[in-house]
């Protein structure tokens, strides 16, 4: 059975550049239910705009905490 976690994030394009250049590898967020979630920054790459990344997201993962899907809400 899969689990879901929702979170909001705001990363400027300058901040994301550090992730893109691999000086920072992981993003850490607090889900709306209070869980802290850490995941590879590269998962956000498809959501980057000229302004960076901003919005609400939902992450779905399996019982072994393996990512199934990350989607923007």
N, CA, C and O of each residue as an XYZ file, in Angstrom:
292
protein
N       0.846     -1.192      0.000
C       0.000      0.000      0.000
C       0.883      1.243      0.000
O       1.862      1.317      0.743
N       0.537      2.207     -0.825
C       1.354      3.408     -0.922
C       0.954      4.429      0.146
O      -0.155      4.409      0.680
N       1.900      5.315      0.432
C       1.677      6.406      1.361
C       1.875      7.712      0.596
O       2.558      7.749     -0.427
N       1.272      8.771      1.104
C       1.410     10.075      0.465
C       1.802     11.113      1.505
O       1.448     11.007      2.679
N       2.530     12.105      1.053
C       2.899     13.230      1.894
C       2.784     14.486      1.053
O       3.238     14.520     -0.091
N       2.186     15.506      1.612
C       2.057     16.797      0.923
C       2.929     17.828      1.607
O       3.092     17.823      2.827
N       3.486     18.716      0.794
C       4.337     19.775      1.331
C       4.339     20.946      0.359
O       4.026     20.795     -0.823
N       4.691     22.099      0.871
C       4.874     23.293      0.052
C       6.348     23.639      0.062
O       7.058     23.383      1.034
N       6.790     24.220     -1.028
C       8.204     24.561     -1.132
C       8.358     25.832     -1.954
O       7.583     26.095     -2.873
N       9.363     26.604     -1.608
C       9.707     27.798     -2.380
C      11.233     27.878     -2.405
O      11.878     28.094     -1.379
N      11.786     27.699     -3.596
C      13.233     27.757     -3.789
C      13.486     28.716     -4.945
O      12.962     28.519     -6.041
N      14.276     29.739     -4.710
C      14.577     30.685     -5.788
C      15.449     30.009     -6.837
O      16.045     28.961     -6.584
N      15.517     30.614     -8.006
C      16.350     30.036     -9.059
C      17.816     30.024     -8.636
O      18.552     29.106     -8.999
N      18.253     31.026     -7.875
C      19.629     31.068     -7.384
C      19.884     29.937     -6.389
O      20.937     29.300     -6.426
N      18.930     29.692     -5.508
C      19.071     28.597     -4.543
C      19.098     27.254     -5.262
O      19.894     26.382     -4.915
N      18.237     27.082     -6.258
C      18.209     25.807     -6.960
C      19.497     25.566     -7.727
O      19.883     24.415     -7.936
N      20.167     26.623     -8.148
C      21.438     26.476     -8.852
C      22.437     25.686     -8.005
O      23.204     24.887     -8.542
N      22.436     25.901     -6.689
C      23.324     25.143     -5.796
C      22.974     23.650     -5.839
O      23.867     22.803     -5.806
N      21.688     23.332     -5.911
C      21.271     21.937     -6.034
C      21.699     21.384     -7.395
O      22.216     20.271     -7.489
N      21.480     22.168     -8.436
C      21.788     21.730     -9.796
C      23.285     21.484     -9.964
O      23.691     20.539    -10.639
N      24.101     22.336     -9.349
C      25.549     22.194     -9.447
C      26.080     21.143     -8.477
O      27.289     20.929     -8.390
N      25.184     20.493     -7.755
C      25.497     19.386     -6.855
C      26.290     19.790     -5.612
O      26.861     18.930     -4.941
N      26.333     21.101     -5.292
C      26.961     21.467     -4.026
C      26.021     21.122     -2.870
O      26.455     20.991     -1.725
N      24.733     20.977     -3.178
C      23.736     20.493     -2.227
C      22.991     19.366     -2.939
O      22.462     19.568     -4.032
N      22.945     18.178     -2.327
C      22.362     17.026     -3.008
C      20.914     16.742     -2.633
O      20.162     16.217     -3.454
N      20.511     17.074     -1.422
C      19.181     16.699     -0.945
C      18.371     17.911     -0.509
O      18.911     18.930     -0.078
N      17.078     17.768     -0.634
C      16.122     18.760     -0.163
C      15.430     18.158      1.051
O      15.085     16.976      1.051
N      15.230     18.963      2.080
C      14.520     18.517      3.272
C      13.315     19.422      3.474
O      13.446     20.645      3.511
N      12.146     18.818      3.605
C      10.907     19.572      3.786
C      10.119     18.974      4.945
O      10.353     17.835      5.349
N       9.191     19.751      5.467
C       8.268     19.258      6.482
C       6.902     19.128      5.824
O       6.347     20.105      5.320
N       6.373     17.926      5.833
C       5.065     17.666      5.239
C       3.972     18.312      6.083
O       4.203     18.685      7.233
N       2.796     18.439      5.511
C       1.679     19.063      6.227
C       1.288     18.285      7.477
O       0.680     18.845      8.389
N       1.635     16.985      7.529
C       1.327     16.186      8.716
C       2.459     16.187      9.744
O       2.387     15.482     10.751
N       3.517     16.989      9.489
C       4.613     17.134     10.444
C       5.817     16.247     10.192
O       6.852     16.424     10.834
N       5.708     15.295      9.273
C       6.862     14.435      8.963
C       7.928     15.224      8.217
O       7.620     16.044      7.352
N       9.183     14.965      8.563
C      10.288     15.545      7.811
C      10.650     14.557      6.716
O      10.835     13.367      6.973
N      10.750     15.062      5.489
C      11.049     14.228      4.327
C      12.288     14.790      3.651
O      12.386     15.990      3.394
N      13.224     13.908      3.370
C      14.436     14.286      2.653
C      14.488     13.482      1.365
O      14.240     12.276      1.362
N      14.812     14.162      0.271
C      14.850     13.486     -1.022
C      15.856     14.170     -1.939
O      16.225     15.321     -1.707
N      16.303     13.468     -2.980
C      17.277     14.049     -3.912
C      16.711     15.281     -4.628
O      15.583     15.267     -5.121
N      17.505     16.325     -4.672
C      17.083     17.570     -5.320
C      16.753     17.375     -6.789
O      15.936     18.109     -7.344
N      17.378     16.394     -7.422
C      17.145     16.183     -8.854
C      15.689     15.846     -9.163
O      15.254     15.998    -10.304
N      14.930     15.391     -8.167
C      13.515     15.084     -8.393
C      12.694     16.335     -8.700
O      11.618     16.242     -9.291
N      13.195     17.498     -8.303
C      12.476     18.753     -8.532
C      12.803     19.394     -9.878
O      12.172     20.379    -10.262
N      13.768     18.854    -10.588
C      14.262     19.491    -11.803
C      13.158     19.791    -12.814
O      13.173     20.847    -13.447
N      12.214     18.888    -12.971
C      11.163     19.113    -13.977
C      10.182     20.212    -13.587
O       9.348     20.609    -14.401
N      10.269     20.713    -12.349
C       9.358     21.763    -11.889
C      10.017     23.142    -11.849
O       9.383     24.111    -11.430
N      11.267     23.248    -12.274
C      11.999     24.509    -12.221
C      11.520     25.458    -13.306
O      11.379     25.074    -14.467
N      11.274     26.700    -12.915
C      10.956     27.769    -13.863
C      12.045     28.835    -13.741
O      12.993     28.663    -12.975
N      11.920     29.913    -14.473
C      12.900     31.006    -14.374
C      12.923     31.602    -12.973
O      13.938     32.151    -12.546
N      11.817     31.496    -12.264
C      11.729     32.042    -10.904
C      12.147     31.043     -9.835
O      12.230     31.401     -8.661
N      12.409     29.809    -10.213
C      12.774     28.775     -9.250
C      11.676     27.728     -9.167
O      11.083     27.340    -10.174
N      11.420     27.280     -7.945
C      10.382     26.267     -7.709
C       9.491     26.777     -6.586
O       9.975     27.168     -5.524
N       8.190     26.769     -6.830
C       7.253     27.222     -5.802
C       5.932     26.494     -5.985
O       5.451     26.312     -7.103
N       5.355     26.080     -4.858
C       4.038     25.478     -4.923
C       3.845     24.352     -3.944
O       4.705     24.059     -3.113
N       2.689     23.725     -4.063
C       2.332     22.572     -3.233
C       2.595     21.309     -4.044
O       2.324     21.251     -5.244
N       3.122     20.309     -3.368
C       3.482     19.055     -4.016
C       2.945     17.884     -3.205
O       2.670     17.999     -2.011
N       2.806     16.760     -3.888
C       2.436     15.519     -3.224
C       3.421     14.445     -3.664
O       3.665     14.244     -4.854
N       3.972     13.768     -2.679
C       4.911     12.683     -2.927
C       4.234     11.381     -2.538
O       3.679     11.256     -1.446
N       4.286     10.420     -3.440
C       3.726      9.097     -3.150
C       4.878      8.108     -3.097
O       5.739      8.099     -3.977
N       4.892      7.274     -2.065
C       5.960      6.298     -1.912
C       5.400      5.003     -1.358
O       4.311      4.973     -0.783
N       6.172      3.920     -1.543
C       5.702      2.611     -1.097
C       6.089      2.355      0.364
O       6.663      3.224      1.021
N       5.777      1.176      0.856
C       6.039      0.840      2.260
C       7.528      0.794      2.596
O       7.903      0.883      3.765
N       8.371      0.656      1.584
C       9.824      0.674      1.789
C      10.393      2.082      1.575
O      11.607      2.264      1.492
N       9.509      3.064      1.487
C       9.861      4.481      1.310
C      10.503      4.770     -0.041
O      11.237      5.748     -0.183
N      10.236      3.931     -1.028
C      10.724      4.166     -2.374
C       9.713      5.037     -3.117
O       8.510      4.775     -3.095
N      10.221      6.067     -3.766
C       9.364      7.011     -4.474
C       8.592      6.333     -5.599
O       9.153      5.599     -6.412
N       7.304      6.598     -5.620
C       6.453      6.157     -6.724
C       6.237      7.334     -7.672
O       6.381      7.198     -8.887
N       5.890      8.493     -7.103
C       5.617      9.674     -7.932
C       5.717     10.946     -7.099
O       5.370     10.965     -5.918
N       6.198     12.005     -7.742
C       6.194     13.350     -7.171
C       5.414     14.207     -8.135
O       5.757     14.279     -9.315
N       4.366     14.859     -7.658
C       3.559     15.692     -8.552
C       3.247     17.045     -7.896
O       3.129     17.170     -6.677
N       3.123     18.023     -8.752
C       2.750     19.355     -8.292
C       1.235     19.433     -8.239
O       0.551     19.011     -9.171
N       0.717     19.969     -7.157
C      -0.739     20.082     -7.009
C      -1.264     21.394     -7.549
O      -2.468     21.645     -7.500
